[in-house]
Amino acid sequence: MSGFVSVDPSDPVPIWKQIEDGVRRLAVSGSSPAGSAVPSVRELARELRVNPATVAKAYNRLAEAGVLIVRRGEGTFFAERAEDDIRLDRRRILSEGAKRFAELAVMVHAGRAEAAGELDRAFGVMESNEDGGEA
């Protein structure tokens, strides 16, 4: 399952939180439907080159939140979730990203209109790439 989630050791966000956030993004994106298996703790730890306890912490938090389900002897899987829960997670993810973007815009003294313009351009590039266009 190469590329399941990625981490950035230079990011100040703890590695377990980066893993948790990455799995949550997969869960709300629909690219990993309910019942899809996730890599074992050891597998993902080996792939990301992190301590298995770090992956276990993220998985445990996700299981407690109802994002993952653990079936003894079978593995760990994406859980079936209500659409309202998925929407709440999506909103939280977007809110966190928007806050980071707004902080960056303020730090470089960009106004709201300039920042919004850059966001619109980024959306245009993403939509173009989805349609098979070049970045």
C-alpha positions in Angstrom: 0.0 0.0 0.0 2.7 2.4 -0.9 1.7 6.0 -0.6 -1.2 5.3 1.8 -0.3 8.4 3.8 2.8 10.5 4.1 4.6 12.3 6.8 7.1 15.2 6.9 9.6 14.9 9.8 10.4 18.6 9.5 6.8 19.6 10.1 6.2 20.7 13.7 2.9 18.7 13.7 3.6 15.4 15.6 4.0 12.4 13.3 1.1 10.6 14.9 -1.2 13.6 14.1 0.1 13.7 10.5 -0.8 10.0 10.1 -4.2 10.6 11.8 -5.0 13.6 9.6 -3.9 11.7 6.4 -6.2 8.8 7.2 -9.1 11.2 8.0 -8.5 12.8 4.6 -8.7 9.4 2.9 -11.9 8.6 4.8 -13.7 11.8 3.8 -12.5 11.8 0.2 -14.3 8.6 -0.7 -11.1 7.1 -2.1 -11.1 4.6 0.7 -14.6 3.3 1.2 -16.0 1.6 4.3 -14.5 -1.9 4.6 -11.3 -1.0 2.8 -8.3 -2.4 4.7 -5.5 -0.1 6.0 -1.9 -1.2 6.3 -1.0 -3.0 9.5 0.8 -0.9 12.2 4.1 -2.6 11.4 3.6 -2.2 7.6 2.9 1.5 7.8 5.6 2.1 10.4 8.2 0.4 8.1 7.0 2.3 5.1 7.1 5.7 6.9 10.2 4.8 8.8 8.6 5.7 12.1 8.2 3.9 15.4 5.2 1.4 15.4 4.0 3.0 18.6 3.5 6.2 16.6 1.3 4.5 14.1 -0.6 2.6 16.8 -1.4 5.9 18.6 -2.9 7.3 15.4 -4.8 4.2 14.6 -6.1 3.9 18.2 -7.4 7.6 18.1 -9.0 6.9 14.8 -10.7 3.8 16.1 -12.0 5.7 19.1 -13.3 8.4 16.8 -15.1 5.7 14.7 -13.1 6.4 11.6 -11.4 2.9 11.7 -12.6 -0.4 13.0 -10.3 -3.2 14.3 -11.3 -6.8 13.7 -9.2 -9.1 15.8 -7.3 -11.6 13.6 -8.4 -9.8 10.4 -6.9 -6.3 10.5 -8.0 -2.7 10.6 -10.5 -1.2 8.2 -12.2 2.0 7.3 -15.5 2.1 9.3 -19.0 2.6 8.0 -19.8 6.2 8.9 -22.9 8.5 8.8 -22.8 11.2 6.2 -23.1 13.8 8.9 -19.9 12.5 10.5 -18.1 12.6 7.2 -19.3 16.2 6.6 -18.1 17.2 10.1 -14.7 15.7 9.4 -14.5 17.4 6.0 -15.4 20.8 7.6 -12.8 20.3 10.3 -10.1 19.5 7.8 -11.0 22.5 5.6 -11.1 24.8 8.6 -7.7 23.7 9.7 -6.3 24.2 6.2 -8.0 27.6 5.9 -6.6 28.8 9.2 -3.0 27.8 8.1 -3.6 29.6 4.8 -5.0 32.7 6.5 -2.0 32.8 8.9 0.4 32.6 6.0 -1.4 35.4 4.1 -1.3 37.6 7.2 2.3 36.8 7.8 3.3 38.0 4.2 0.9 41.0 4.5 -1.4 39.8 1.8 -4.9 41.2 1.9 -8.1 39.1 1.9 -8.7 39.8 -1.8 -5.1 38.9 -2.8 -5.3 35.7 -0.8 -8.7 34.8 -2.2 -7.4 35.4 -5.7 -4.5 32.9 -5.1 -7.0 30.4 -3.7 -9.1 30.8 -6.8 -6.0 30.3 -9.1 -5.0 27.2 -7.1 -8.5 25.8 -7.6 -8.3 26.5 -11.3 -5.0 24.6 -11.5 -6.4 21.7 -9.6 -9.6 21.6 -11.8 -7.4 21.8 -14.9 -5.3 18.9 -13.7 -8.4 16.8 -13.0 -9.5 17.4 -16.6 -6.1 16.2 -17.9 -4.6 19.6 -18.3 -1.1 20.7 -17.4 -0.2 22.6 -14.2 
